[in-house]
């Protein structure tokens, strides 16, 4: 396997772009979270998808703060919402006890589709010696992919339904689990369709307002 950071030369042009708004309810350490974002960003760069990350407030008093102004802007179909939940919030959801995250399945024209990561389960893996920022980055990438290309899993790579100990070790060591060639094509195409849908909707609204 190739090291994750060494495979950038494989990436096509990055005209496909998604903005991900991050709500860190679990208060994951900022440095760890930044590391995870970088891991996920590189994974998507390798399939020709650029990601931009916007940190958003999880407290009511912060919603209107100028520091989080970008979180108040309208969202398009290519813009996603990431919620990192602590155990007390995760327990309220119906999910497998082994699941590291979950994703909302929504129409390609629908904005602000959500993905969720369960931080306590990442912490559990970290307690067993796996690198938390890398595991978190891969979980984010896995769930983003579910939002974009559906609920299916594969027998290999990042979209396996369950990562083995060997997979987790490879992730921790910086050895990449990849999207398959078909998945890579699907991901990039899905983002481009969402961007096109957003542009068409803006044009439609502009046309209607001009009448």
ABEGO torsion letter per residue (X at the ends): XBBAAAAAAABBBBABBBBBBBBBAAGBBAAAAAAAAAAAAAAAAAAGBBBBBBBBBABAAAAABAAAAAAABBBBAABBBBBBBBAAAAAABBBBAABABBBBBBBAABBGBBBBBBAAAAAAAAAAGBBAAAAAAAAAAAAAAAAAAEABBBABEAABABBBAAAAAAAAAGBBBBBBAAAAAAAAAAAAAAAAAAAAAAAAAAAAAAX
